[in-house]
Amino acid sequence: MILVGILAFALFFLLSLFVTQSTVKVVQFITGINNWEYTVKEQTVVYYSDKTEMGRLGYKKEYSHDYPVFLQQAVVAVEDRRFYQHNGLDSRGIGRALWNNIKTGSKSEGGSTITQQLARTLFLSQEKTYSRKIKEVFIAAAIEDKYSKEGILNLYLNEIYMGRGCSGMQCAAQSYFGKDVMDLNEAEITLLVGMIQAPEYYVPESNMEVLKKRQVVVLEVLVEQGIITHEEAQAIAIRDVYFQPAASYSDQHPYYMAYLNEQLKELVGVKRLYQGGLKIYTTIDHSMQDAAEKSVTQNVTSFNYRGIGAKDAALISIDPQNGAIRAMVGGSNFKVNQLNMAVLPRQPGSAIKPLYYAAAINEDIITPNAVLNNKSRDFGGYSPTNYGSDSPNKVTVNEALVRSYNVASVEVLNQLGIDTACRYLQNLGISLEDGDKSLALALGGMEKGISPLQMASAFGVFPAQGWFYSCYTINSIVDENERVVYSPENNKNRVIDARTAELMDEILKNVVRNGTAANARISISSGGKTGTTSDSRDLWYIGYTIDLVTAVWVGNSDGSAVSGYSAFGGTAAAPIWRDYMNSLLYKGATYTPQAEIEIEEEQTSEEGSDSDDDSKPEETTPEDKVPDDEAVEESSPDPNTPGEEASPEGIEYQQPTPPQDDIITEMSGE
């Protein structure tokens, strides 16, 4: 099959060679080169939502009108020794490549001339296919007719990729040696010429020995072609050369920029992105992004003396009214850890509870004032427990979520049904695995988990009156001709009724007023939910106001447990949210003024006052105690045990019929 492909390519090559030699003007017209003029494109520019510049992506370019003669000679000698004799296509070189490919049974050798490499760099991809090679032949012929050899070589030296994000030798000279290209010595030039073949392989920081061997190959070619003598080559080879360290990632907001970079590769392709000339208008709010980074960095720095053994934290904010990402912080120090924890799945712990509580309310299975059985018991092989022996046996739905009681929460999920719960979660943008379909899901037990980005999006349904908006971060992409080449689709879906959203909003505000999220109190009305997984590996707080939903995660990216007496979602993650929101309020960065909340100093719930431990918010928990909100069990029961929907009437426990007290009932008078 490979032989057939190679022979087919040879046939097409001979045909294209005939065409390009006899009808060059036609080739120029077909390829569009006759109307094309070379321009130096700026890097792709990224803008904040207010259209001020955030940063730049793609290859750095520094155009030079002239290059050292020795550099020009070395490039031609190594890359295309017959450059000045052929018309863009070197039949000898291609014949040699064809023969070698036939012998090896591969397409590893291309025989491309400098002009063909330029055609590929400017107009085509880097994939090794015969169709691309044929296009390359036609474009190269058109370029040869349009430009002089000197002009083609100058374009090549300005466009060739040289590693470190550099296009062209001028940029490479500055990046690797801190010099203008005209000031390079012979040793530096031969090293750069050697890197052309594979700049991401011949990396001086990690592969200097291999790069020096490549330099020797370049010097041997120059000696062979009579450009330098053997003695000169030896002197160049032993000359000391100092490489500048690679510049650190200096763009603002590195976690977000890396995330955006991956998004853009999917939308416009690597080649178009890196060649530059695009304008990317994002949804990121400058003030919010700065405040988010400051809050994460300052809090992580203070963890040690606050008794929190966590090295990493992430924060992401989304506008619940449209899904626009307003701020993203994937960690506290990009130089130390490049993992963007804002988009990586983690175990959600109790932070997942509002999502299926909302589903149960929406399905008319529970109401906020309904009474739940909170007594420790077996659910067909799954036996969750509450922290402390004095947890009340009966609690209202509101109290169960405010205090985050585990058994009552499993009761809610069991009554709702696993399949129904999973359907709601998927409609909220949560990715699920087959192993997630068990009652352990009630306490956040999942195979992979949920990312802060997904969590923030899902919580958006509460302030958005039940509407779920798919998150996005790019408002538009505009090319160098000011044409819009991309704009997002308005993707929204009603997941819960407006009434359900209103009821859940009130419960989650109670979590802040009277529950585990007391550390998240700010001067305006807000709702939220804490969460802490087993061994405190993942600490969460997801908080929101009417115009902003923010998920905060704290932990260690390597999955190790967070040690310390304050390793809870309410004491580690909630303060990050609070500091962030207070900064926005001070700057006036929130959109809609809201009424101030009344902070209740004492519990009004009869059940909540039965236990001193249960009535305390997270930050007052002693070192050796864990509130129910934080006692998360992640082990998954047998997926075949009850918890799946068994009949239209609901779930039947595989145990004796409970007494009337154990069935959900309405509290009279409330």
Secondary structure as UniProt FT lines:
FT   HELIX           2..22
FT   HELIX           24..31
FT   HELIX           33..35
FT   STRAND          44..47
FT   TURN            49..50
FT   STRAND          53..57
FT   STRAND          60..61
FT   HELIX           69..79
FT   TURN            81..85
FT   HELIX           91..104
FT   HELIX           114..123
FT   HELIX           130..146
FT   HELIX           149..159
FT   TURN            164..165
FT   STRAND          166..167
FT   HELIX           169..177
FT   HELIX           181..183
FT   HELIX           186..195
FT   TURN            196..197
FT   TURN            199..201
FT   HELIX           204..224
FT   TURN            225..226
FT   HELIX           230..237
FT   HELIX           254..268
FT   HELIX           270..275
FT   STRAND          279..282
FT   HELIX           286..302
FT   HELIX           304..306
FT   STRAND          312..318
FT   TURN            320..322
FT   STRAND          324..329
FT   TURN            334..336
FT   TURN            341..342
FT   HELIX           349..352
FT   HELIX           353..362
FT   TURN            363..364
FT   TURN            368..369
FT   STRAND          370..373
FT   TURN            380..381
FT   TURN            389..390
FT   STRAND          394..396
FT   HELIX           397..402
FT   TURN            403..404
FT   HELIX           406..416
FT   HELIX           418..427
FT   TURN            428..429
FT   HELIX           434..436
FT   HELIX           439..443
FT   HELIX           452..459
FT   TURN            460..466
FT   STRAND          467..469
FT   STRAND          474..478
FT   TURN            480..481
FT   STRAND          484..486
FT   STRAND          492..494
FT   HELIX           498..514
FT   TURN            516..517
FT   HELIX           518..520
FT   STRAND          527..532
FT   HELIX           534..536
FT   STRAND          538..545
FT   TURN            546..547
FT   STRAND          548..555
FT   TURN            557..558
FT   TURN            565..566
FT   HELIX           569..573
FT   HELIX           574..587
FT   TURN            606..607
FT   HELIX           608..610
FT   HELIX           612..615
FT   HELIX           618..620
FT   TURN            623..624
FT   HELIX           628..630
FT   TURN            639..640
FT   TURN            648..649
FT   HELIX           660..662
FT   STRAND          665..666
FT   TURN            668..669
//
